């Protein structure tokens, strides 16, 4: 008879502890940040409220919003290691139909603290609110900053994506005939096409603006190492901490709404046990036409004009 194997369920600390694997703090992020020692966090990755009056925020003046963000960013800068990164994901503030890009508003805060912008990453997605008097917004930005100009953590290999032409070879020079692509894949670039979390997403919870874990995984893998602290001052339902613990980092975050804290802890525990369902990195996007979804057939188009080239009609092969 095999002996019964007992193990302690994963614990999530309510306050910062250097020995913790995960910390989820209920309360204002500034209260949590005061608990964190100087230069102890390798990566800060977050999505603050956009000040547009969502259910979890109170709309305030842009001037007040700027000052609040400045205070939080300054504290994040204090706890960041010399080789660390800050990734601040924001969209647009909307006022009477006019949009104000929040990354432009917040950039001077980071610049005045001596940070260097490495990339302005465009996160694009297909689903969201439909506008009637302007084009529907289908992207947000992540502004990535490092404290140091040269010495900072950046691991490209774990986030490479498949090559478009893996069989491509050098056609001249000393490497003529050799494969020209990196066998591990290519650099994903600064435009990321990752589905956002909507009703049919495997990670969907009741949070209205939930981070997809896949988005955060790219930052965790490329901008930190195993055992490092990853901090999210606006944690929501825990996607940043989940991405951290999935890859043997230590996650820490704060959230003011008790229900979201509860969900974040449940999801993080499941991730620690390996039971949480998430959308795997590199999963192809759902193609409704290839899947044979009948909703892709327009009911009002009963006749087709063969003289008109249809959108998905195969094109002739190009021969140089």
Residue, then its C-alpha position, 0 to 999 in steps of 0.5 A: x500500500x502506497x503511503x499517503x502523500x500530504x502537502x500543504x495547499x499554496x498560501x497567498x500572503x495578505x501583506x508583503x513578505x520577502x519569503x512569500x511566493x505570492x502576495x495579494x493585498x486588499x487596499x490602496x496600492x500605495x499602502x502595499x508599496x510602502x511595505x516593499x523595500x527599495x530596489x526589490x522588484x524586477x518588473x512592474x506591469x499594470x493597467x491602471x484605470x483610464x478615468x472613464x467612469x468604469x464600475x471600479x473607478x470614480x471619474x475625476x479631473x485629468x489633473x487629479x488623475x495625473x497627480x494620483x498616477x504620478x504618486x504611484x509611479x514614483x513609488x514603483x520607481x523606488x522599489x524597482x531594481x537597477x536592471x528592472x522594467x516598468x510596463x504601463x498599459x493604458x488606453x484612451x481617456x474619453x471626454x465628450x467624445x474626444x479621446x486623450x491618449x493616456x500614454x502621452x499624458x503619463x510619459x513625462x512622469x517617467x521621463x522626469x524620473x530618468x527612465x528610458x522608453x524602450x518600446x511603445x507596444x501596440x496591443x491590438x484586438x478585434x472585439x470591444x465597444x462599437x462607436x457610431x461617431x468615430x472609428x471603434x477603438x481596437x488597440x491599447x498601448x503598453x509603454x515600456x521603460x527601463x531605469x538603466x540605459x544599457x544594463x537591463x534584463x531582456x530575454x528575447x528567446x522565450x518570447x520568439x514567435x514562428x518565422x513567416x519564412x523559416x526556409x529562407x536562405x541567404x542568397x549572397x555573401x559568405x553565408x550564401x545558401x545558409x538558413x537566414x532565420x533564427x531557428x527559435x523564431x523571430x522577434x515578435x515586434x512591437x505590435x501584438x495581436x492578442x485576443x482580449x478577454x470577452x464573454x467566450x474567452x477561457x479566462x473570463x471572470x466578472x471583471x469588465x476589463x480583464x488582462x489576458x494572461x498571455x499578454x503579461x506572460x510575454x513581459x514576465x518571460x522577457x523582462x524578469x528571471x526565475x525567482x524575481x518579484x513581479x508587481x502589479x499595483x492595480x491587480x484586478x482579478x490577478x492575471x499579473x500574479x498568475x503569469x508570474x507564478x506560472x513561470x516560477x517568479x513571485x507575484x505581488x499586487x493590490x486591489x481595492x474591491x473585495x470581490x476581485x481580491x477573492x477571485x484573484x486569490x482563487x485563480x492564483x491558487x489554481x495556477x499554483x496547483x497547475x489547474x487554472x485554464x488559460x489561453x496558451x501563448x502562441x495559440x492561433x486566433x479563432x477564425x470563424x470562417x475556417x471553423x464553418x461558423x454559419x454567422x459569417x454568411x450574410x443573410x441579405x446577400x442572396x446573390x453574388x456577382x462573380x465579376x466582383x472579386x470576393x474578399x476571401x477568394x483565392x488569388x493567382x500565384x505570383x510568378x516573378 
